[in-house]
Amino acid sequence: MEKFGQGGAVDPGGGDEEQAAQGVTALAVSLIFHFQFFLPHSRGSSHGQSRIIRRAYPEDFYTQMMEECYQIWAQLEHEAGTQLHRQTGLLLLGMKENPELKTIQATLSRQAVEHQCLSAEELKQRFPNVRLARGEVGLLDESGGVLYADKALRALQDAIRHLGGLVCDGEKVMEIKPGLPVMVKTTSRSHQAKSLIITAGPWTNQLLRPLGIELPLQTLRINVCYWREKVPGSYSVSQAFPCFLGLDLSPAPHHIYGLPSGEYPGLMKNTPDEHFILDRHPKYDNIVIGAGFSGHGFKLSPVVGKILYELSMKLKPSYDLTPFRMSRFSGLGKAHL
């Protein structure tokens, strides 16, 4: 049985590895990462070529977290020596009276984020390729852009190895025995560590049920659609076509996201309020849980990883974690604790 002095991070599903992995980039601790599937794979929420990065959120706390995320992504890009991010701008589209659009604009103003409000006519002149029928207006988050997800994950895995961590893929976690130390049994071996971080994506509750809790997570498969360009390259980054987010462009109850580059479908884990879960196990405080990233966790993974590390080391968190406590949900199986 291998022993690790400070901690271990577990991701048996391989869906949210970036959340835990980002925490390792500035640490001097022993870490081991487990992945159920061999890397790279397509059975999680972090595979594929690209993800949107943005500061535009209705909630101030996400916009504040993104300020540090941009800095850490830039640091990782510099250390990796490869481009991980491209600024394209993020264009939010909706009717002028849309309450979410108004809230996002107010948040960007409060947080001093550069943005532009575009009328229907200005939108038509600035982005002639965007044709909207109902007189929608635009809100441009100028800092928005594309994260190259596949390259970012490779850079994170390289950083883990460079710092002495172990990346064990194709190694499913079979059992977690709480205690001090906590024991993790996989299909290949067993490990002991002072603390454990679980970021298991759609497989989170499979690990948590034996530990007495179940989180209100819903796994969603995201449909990705492609349209052939009539004029090749006209919707590319090189032509200054932005990422976009449609708030009320269809009868569907969800938003529509678009990127100027290709993408693959994935699995997304939603909480009922679409906010993350970043917390310690209510009974075993050396087991830390990161879950429910609700389709917008990748861009925030630098700060999420930092917070998970702080929780695992019992340090004061850098951010107010009230919105992310699991206690905001009732009926988590605490009767079994």
N, C-alpha and C positions, 0 to 999 in steps of 0.2 A: 504493500500500500504506500503510495507516494504522499508526502506531507508538504504543505505549502504554508509558509510562516504567516502571511498576512491575509490572503484571500483567494477566492476562485470565482470565476464568472462562468455561468452555464447558459447555453442556448441550444437546447436539444432540437428545436424546430429549425433554427437557422433563419428565423424571420426578422429578428430585431437585433442582430449582432452588433450593428453600428452603435446602438445605445450604450451597451456595456463597453464596447471596444474603445469608444472615444475617451472614456475615462482613464485609459491606460497611457495616453500619450504624454502625460506629465507626472507619472507615478514612479516611485522606486519601491514597488512591492512585487511579490511573486504572484503571477497570475496564470491560470490555465483556462482556456476556452473550449467548450465542447459543442460540436455541431452534429445534429442527427444525420444530416446529409453531407455528401462530399461536395466541397466547394469547387467552382461556383455552382449554384443550383437555382431553380425557378419556383421553389415551393415556399416562398415567404413574401414579405412586403418590401424587401430592399434589393431585389435583383433588377436587372434591366440596365439600360444605358443612361437614363436621365430622370431627374426629379426636379420639381419646381422649388426654388428658394425665394423667400419673400419676407418682408417686414410687415406686410399688410395683414392685419388681424383685427377682429372686433375687440379682443381683450388686450389691455395694456401689458399684462404680464408676458404674453407670448412675444409681443413686439420688443419688449425689454430684453428678453432672453435671446432674441435673434441678434441683437447688437453684439453680444459676445460670440455667438455662433459664427458670424461673418469673420470675426478676427481669428477664431480657431481654424476655420476652414482655410483661410489664407495662410496660416502658419503651416498646416498640414500640406498644402499645395507647394509651399516653398521647400519644405523638408523632403517631399517626394520628388520634386523636380519635374512634375508633370501637371498639366492644366486640369483642375478639378471643377472649375466654375467658370461660367460665362455670363456676363451681365447682358440681359436682353430687355429688361423692364418687364413688369407684370401689369397687364391691362385688365382691370375689373370692369365688367359690363353689367348694366342693370338699368331699370327704370329710375328716373330721378327721385321718385318718392320711396324707393326701396329702403327700408329701415336698416338693413345690414350694411348696405353701401354707405349710408350716412354715418353709421357707427364706426366703420373702418376709416372713413375720411377724418372723423374727429380724433380717432386714436393716432393716426399718422401725424396730425397737427400737434396733438399734445406731446408726442414723443419726438417732435422735430425731425421727422423723416421726410425727405424730399419727395414731393408728389405733385401731380397735376390733375385738375378737374377739367374734363373735356366735355363740352356740349355735344349734342348730336351732330351739329354741323362741323365742329372742330374734329370730332372723331372721324367723320367721313373724309376730311381733308388730310388728317395725319396718318390714318390707316385705311386707304381706299380699298384694300383687300377685305376689310371687315364690313360686311353688308348686313345691316340690321333693319328690321321692318317696322318696329314699333316706336322708333324715336328714342332708343336707349342712349344713355350717357356713359362716359368712361371715367375711370379713376386710375391713373397710372402711377404705380409704385416704381419709381425709377431705379431702385436698388434690386428689384426682382431679376430673376434669371434662371439659369439651368445649372444644376449640379450633375456632374457625370458620375452617376451612382456606382457603376461597375469599377471605374478607376478609383473612386474614393474608397471602396471596400478593399481593393487590393492594397492601397496605400496604408489603410488601417491595419490590415493583417501583417504587412511588412513592419510597421511600427511596433506592433506587439512582439514580433520575433526579435527585432532589434533591441528591445528593452528587456529581453530575456524571458518573455512569456511564451507559453505553448499554445498552439492552435491545433486542436484535435478534431478533424472532421471525419464524417462517417462513423461517429461514435455516439450512439444514442444513450441518454441517461435513463437508467432503469429504476433507480431508487435513490431517495434522499433521506438520510437519517439525521434528524436535527440533534443539536447538542453542541458542546464546546470541546473539541472541534466538531464541525458539521462534516458528515461523510457523504460522498457522492459515489454511487456505483454505476458504471457504464457497461456497455456490452463488451468492453475490453479490459477494464481495470477499475480500481477504486482509488479515491483520493480523499484526503482530509485537509480542511482549511479552517482558519479562524472565522471566516465569513464567506457568504455565498450570495451571488447576484443572479437572479432568474429573469431572463428576458427571452421567453420561449415563444412569443408570438401566439399563433393559433393553438399551440400545445400547452399554454400556460396552466390552464385548469387541470390538465392531466397530472401535472406535477404538484399542484397545490391541494387537490382533493385529499391525498393521503396526509397532508399537513394540516387539514382541518378547515380549510376555507375554499370558497369558490367565488371568483370574480364575475361580475355581470358583463361578460365579453361576448360579442357577436362577431363571427367571422364572415366577412363579405368578400365575394369575388368581384373584382372590378372589370367591367367590360372596356376594352380599348378599341377604338375605331380608327380606321385609316381612310384618308381620301387622297386620290391621285391628283397632283397638281396639274391644272390645265397648262400652266407655263412652268416648266421645271425650275425649281429654286426660288419661285416668287414668294414662298412662305418660309424661307430659310432664315437662319440667324444672320447670314451675310447680307440679307436684304432688310435688316432691322425689324423683322417681324417678331413681336414680343410673345412671351407666354401670356395666356389669357385665362380668366376665370369668369364664367357666366353665372350670375346669381339668380336670375329668374328668366332664363331664356327658353325654358320648355316646361310642359306640365309636370315633368318628373319632380319628385320631392328632394332631389339632390342637385348639387352644383355640377357644372360642366367645366372640366379643366382641359386646356390645350397647350401643347408645346410645339415649337418649331422643329423639333427633332423627333426621331422614332422612340417608341416605348413598347414594353411588353406587359401583358396582364399579370396581376399578382393577387395576393391575399391581404386583406386589410382587417384589422381588429378594432372594433368600435366599442367604446363605453357608451352608456345611455346619454351622457352629457357631452360626449366627444372630447373630453379632456383626459390627459394621461393619468395613469396610476404610478406614482413614485413613492414608495413607502416601505417600511419594515413590516415583516410578519407580526401580527398582533401578539403572538405568544413567543416566537423565537426571534429575538431582536438582532441576531447575526445573520438572518436570512432577509435579503432585500429583494423587492419585486419591482420590475419595470414592465408595464403592460398597457394595452389599450391605446396605442399611438394613433389610431383613428385616421390613418392615411396622411398625416402631416408630421410624422415623427422624424423622418430622415433628415430634413434640414435642421432640426433642433437637436440632433443627436450629440453634437459637441457638448452642449450644456447639460443635456439629460445624462450623458455619461459621467460628467463631472459630479452631478448631484447623486447619482447612484454610488459613485466612489465615496463621496462624503458620508452618505448614509451607512455604507458598509464599514467605514473607519470610525463611525460615531463622532464625526466632526459637525460643526454647525453648518447647515446648508447655506449656500450662497444666495438662495432665493427663498421667498415665502412659498412653502409647499402646501398651504391650505387648499388650493384648488385641486391638488393631486392626491390628497389623502384618501385611502380606501374607506375610511369611516364615513365618507359622505354617502355611501350606499348602505342600505340595510339588507339583512338576510344573507350575510357572507359565510354562513355555516359556522358561526362562532360557537354555536351550541356544542359543536364537536371538539372544541379546543380543551 
